[in-house]
Amino acid sequence: MIKVIINEQDRIWDSSQAGWLNGTINELQKAGEPVCVRVLIEYGDINLCLSAGICNNSGGGGRPLNTHENEIVEYWSRLDVEAPPLNGGKLVAFLNSIK
């Protein structure tokens, strides 16, 4: 399962959610509101929470990443998803590639 949370809204991810993700980010940015996107990934041996934008840190997981989790985190970093300003296109590309 992949869940995307934008500020207080959340959806289970599938590619049909791309319009919601881009629209929500754009609306919040146009309104001058801080945007926090969290991506929760729970599948097999993967249990990750990645965040981008202006988010309150809720602490780390407290355990080392396994091989699959590390690959996902490295891919997130390679796409530079966290670079300001928050870019919905990068998030969609990331989410569609790991689904």
N, C-alpha and C positions, 0 to 999 in steps of 0.2 A: 504494500500500500504506500502510495505517495500522497501526502496531504500538503497543500499550500495554504498558508495563513498570511493574509495581508491585513495588517493592523488587527481589526476585530472580525474580519470575514474569513471563512475557510471553505475550502472545497477539496474533494478527492480529485487528484489530477488525472485527466486524460486530455488528449490533444484538443478536444472540443472546448476546453477551458481557456484556451489562449486568448480569446477575445475578452473574457472576464478579467484575466490577469492584466493584460495590457491596458484595458479601459480603466480598471480600478487604480492602477499605479498612476496613469496619466491624470485622472480626475483629482486624486489626492495631491499630486505635484502641482497642478494648476491652481488648486485651492491654497497652496502654500503650506500644506500640512506635512509633517514628517511621515515617511513611509517606512514600515518595517515589514519585510517579507521573511517568513520562516518556511523552510522546506523540511518536512518530516518524512523520513524514508524508513520503512519497516518491511523487510522482506528477507526471508531466510535468515542468514547470519548477519544481516545489515540492520542496524538500529542507529540512525543518524538524525541530527537536527542541524541544518545549515541556516545561516541567516545573512541577510543583506539589507542595506539601508540603515535607518536610524532605529536600532533596537536596544532595549534594555538587556544587558547581559544577564543571563540566568545561570551562569556557571558552566563549567565543562562537565564532560561525562564521567571523568574520574577513572577511566580505564583506557588502555592503549587501543588504537584502532586495529581491526583485523585487516587482512589483505584486501578484501572487497571494499570495505569502508574507506581505506586509504586511497584506493583507485578512484573512488567517487570524489573524495575531497581534493585529490590532485587535479581531476578534470574540472571541478568547480573553480579551482585556482587558475588553471590554464585559460578558461573562458573569461576570467577576470569579472565574474558576476558581481562581486562586491564593489567594483570601482564606481565612484560617484560620477555623474548622477545615475541613479538606479535605472537600469535599462531592461524593460520587459522582454525585448527580443532575445537578449542573452539568457534570461531565465527560461524562456520558452524553449530555446535551443538546448539548454541543459536538461530540462525536464523531459523533453521528447527523446533525448538520446539515452537516458537511463531507464526509461519505461520498458 
